[in-house]
Amino acid sequence: CAWGPRRGGRRAGAPDFASGRATAALGARQPRAALAPLRRVLALEPRFDGARLELARALAAAGDLPAARREYEWIARQGASEIARGAAARALAALARGAAR
C-alpha cells in the first residue's frame, strides 16, 4: 500500500505519523533522520507550515543552510499563517547574522 505498513492501527506514511517521527528525530538531535519524514508530509500536504518550518530547522541543524534558507523564504512568502511567516522571517534574520560572522 502507498502508505506503508500499519503500525499501531495507523499507516506509517500518514502525515501525523511521519511528523511525529520527525519531531522525535529532532528531539534526539538527529536532524538528518527528520528530513525524509518531513518531506513525506510536505509531499502530501505542501501548505503545512509547521512541517515546512520543522524541515527548515532540520536542514539548518544538518548544515544545509542554503536549503534551509529556501524553505524559510517559501514560508515567508507563501505561509498560510502570520505566525509561521513571522517565525520564518526571524529564522532568516538569524541565518543572515550567522553568515555575516
N, C-alpha and C positions, 0 to 999 in steps of 0.2 A: 504494500500500500504506500502511497506517496507520503503519508505522514510518518512512516516508520513504525516500529513495533510498539505495541501498547505497553505502558508502564504505569502501574497503579491505577488502571482504568482510564488513562489518558494517552493520547498519542505523543510519542517522543518528539515529533517535529512541530507540534502545536505551538503557536506564538507564546502562550503563557508558560509552557514548559521550557521552551528554548530561552525565554527571557530569564526565568529562574535559574537555569544553568549558567547563563552569562553572569548574572549577579553573584552567584556563588563563586565563579571563577575569579571575578574581580575582587571579591572579598578575600579570597585566598592569595591575592597578589599574583595571579596568573592571567595577565591581560590577553595573551595570545589565545588562551583557551576560550575566552569570551567572544572572540571575533566571529567564528563560524555560527554559533547560535544567534548572535545579534544580526548577522547578515541574513539568516533564515527568517527571522522575524520581519525584517525590513522587506524581504522579497514578497512576503505575504501581506504586509501592512506598511507600505512605503511612507505613509504620513504619520507613523507612530513616533512622535517627537521624543518620548522617553527612551525608546530603543536607539534612536539615532544619536541622542546625547550620550548614552552609555557606549555606543560604538566609537564615537569620537574620543571619549575618555579612555577607552581601552586601546585605541590606536595610539594616542599620546603616550600612555603608560608603556606600550610596547616599543616606543621610539619612532613610530612612523608619523612624525609631525606634519608633513605635507598632506597625508591622507586625513589626519585629524582636523587640520585646518579646513580642508574641503567639506567635511561633514558639518563642522561648526558654521561655515559660511552658508551651507544649504539651509540649515535651521534658521540662521539669522535672516535669510531672505524669504524662506517659504514655510517656516514653522507655523503650526496651527495656533499655538498659544503664545501670548505675550510673555509668559513666564519662561517658556523654552527659548524664545528669541532673546530675552534678557540674559539667560544663562549662557547661551552661545556667544553673545557679544562680550560678556565678561571673560569667557574662556579664550576668545580670540585676542582680547587685550592682554591676557596673561601670556599667551603664546608669543605675542609681539614683544612683550617685555623680556621674555626669555631669549628671543632671537637677538635682541639688541645688546645683550651682555657679551 
